[in-house]
Amino acid sequence: MRRLLVFVLFVSFLYIPAFAEFSMRMDGKYIVLTADSDCEIEQFIKATEEIEKENLQVQKDTAFIQHKDSTSVKQAGEVVVGQTNENIKNKIGPNIPFISPSAFSRVSNKSIVNADLPDDYDEIKLDMIRDIRNVNWKTGYNISARDLTFWDRLAFVCGRVSDNFVVPAISTMGIPEGLISSEEMKAVADSSVQQLTKALEYAVMDSKLKHEVRYTPEGLYFAIITDNPFLLLTIDDDVYAVLEATEMKILKQYGRTKDDRLLGILFQNMHTFFDLRAKFENINPKFRENTKALLKMSKQGAGDAWSTYKLLADHMIRLNELLNQHVLTDDYEKNTFIALRKLFIQIGEDVKKHHTQERVIRKDPANAAMVNRVDSEYKHFKNVKEEALKELQDSPEADKELILRAYKKD
């Protein structure tokens, strides 16, 4: 068994490239980009310059190249991208402490940073669901095939589906049509596959919703703009109106203005990103590989969904201008990913800082009263037992008797 494991690991390493095109590491407040050759560095700089030409209000990055030891077999280079959160100019956007400044490092006149959400919320949501399915983006809500992982399927099949139901679907999987003797058998198998997929979809969504209905309005609001923006796809326009009212209440409470709104802007940026991304993939299927890279890259901004989708939307807006000029290729987009990845890494660092700050605030005795007040007044999840006891205090005897009669055990 040990020999087999070693062999599998050896084979796996054969598929890993000996040299990555780029790598990166942190050096204090800077991010150092390392490439195998000066040619790759030049490609990156060229792509960055092209983006900056398209962006009228872009902040010019200060960059320089450090050559490694000239005696090495391969001459390599490093680019230190000098733009940091401290020297970003032309910052435009909400004055919210937990939104990353990196989201405003490349602000263009077409960026969505301060706008009213249109009235057709449900229509935009349906368009977004369609686009997400087309680009196969992982959401965790069964929007695309990527949501159903191998473990999801295995757990569901083992726990909820009988052998009689699964076997017809699996028995024809991957078999050429010509080898299936009966059209009727093929139809039954196809139907089984569809039923299995539907059942799996409902099971995934059902397990998610059991958790989400517990959110309070404030808890749902903060969950959306930080960790899970796809919660927007599970609510309707009535719930969205409640969230907007909740947001305005919070902003007013802490001395912010309507210009600091996050919810509507996040929703529009998500719609812009997926709408343009679907357009790209429809024009040139090669962009699908880039979409996979964007999905993987965007996870580095986890914990600040607002800033993450601000960057993704702006990226697509800039590239869409080049596409309309018939000068954009999928290779060109790949060359822009280094600059974008740098910004996602900065978002991730800001999120870590926010978590550190939250822990420090809690531990400081000077903040004890504020911590107790926040923990008692603002709950992200409903406590069903607590709500039941509170309602019971004000219930008349007739209502109590009806409850006893309805749920008594015979």
QUIRASUL-V951028 format. One line per field, one symbol per residue. ss: DSSP state (H for helix, E for strand, L for the rest). psi: psi as a letter, one per 20 degrees, with the letter a starting at -180 (. if undefined). burial: + if it has 9 or more other C-alpha atoms within 8 Angstrom, else -. Layout:
# QUIRASUL-V951028
ss = ???
psi = ???
burial = ???
This chain:
# QUIRASUL-V951028
ss = LHHHHHHHHHHHHHLLLLLLLEEEEEELLEEEEEELLHHHHHHHHHHHHHHHHHLLLLLLLLEEEEELLLLLLLLLEEEEELLLHHHLLLLLLLLLLLLLHHHHLLLLLLLLLLLLLLLLHHHHHHHHHHHHHHHLLLLLLLLLHHHLLHHHHHHHHHHHLLHHHHHHHHHLLLLLHHHLLLHHHHHHHHHHHHHHHHHHHHHHHHHHHHHHLLELHHHHHHHHHLLLHHHHHHLLHHHHHHHHHHHHHHHHHLLLLHHHLLHHHHHHHHHHHHHHHHHHHHHLLLHHHHHHHHHHHHHHHLLLHHHHHHHHHHHHHHHHHHHHLLLLLHHHHHHHHHHHHHHHHHHHHHHHHHHHHHHHHHHLHHHHHHHHHHHHHLLLELLHHHHHHHHHHLLLHHHHHHHHHHHLLL
psi = gggggggggghghhipqhpqgqrqqpncjqpppprhqhghghgggggghgghhiohkqppppqrppqapiiqgpprrppooiprhhkprkppaqmphjpphhijimprijqninqqprhmghggghgggghghhilpphjkkhrhhhnrghggghgghhiprhhhgghghhjpjpqhhiohphhgggggghggggggghgghgggghghhhhiiqrggggghhgifhniihhijrahghhhghghgghggghhkkrriijqhghggghhgggghghghgghhgoihihhhgghggghhiijpimhghgigggghghgghhghghjkjprhhghhiihghghghhhhghhhghgghghghgghhohhjggggggghhhophqqoggghghghhhjprhghghhgghhjqp.
burial = ---------------------+-------+++++++++-++-++--++--++--+-+++-------++------+++++++++----+-++-++----++++++++++--++-+------+--++-+++-+++-+++++-++++++++----+--++---+---++-++--+-------+----++-+++-++--+---++-+++--+-----++++++++-++++++++-+---+---+-+++-+++--++---+---+++++++++++++++++++-++-----++-+++--+-++-+++-+++++++++++-++++++++----+-+-++-++-+-+++++++++-++--+-------+----++--+-------++-+----+------------+----------
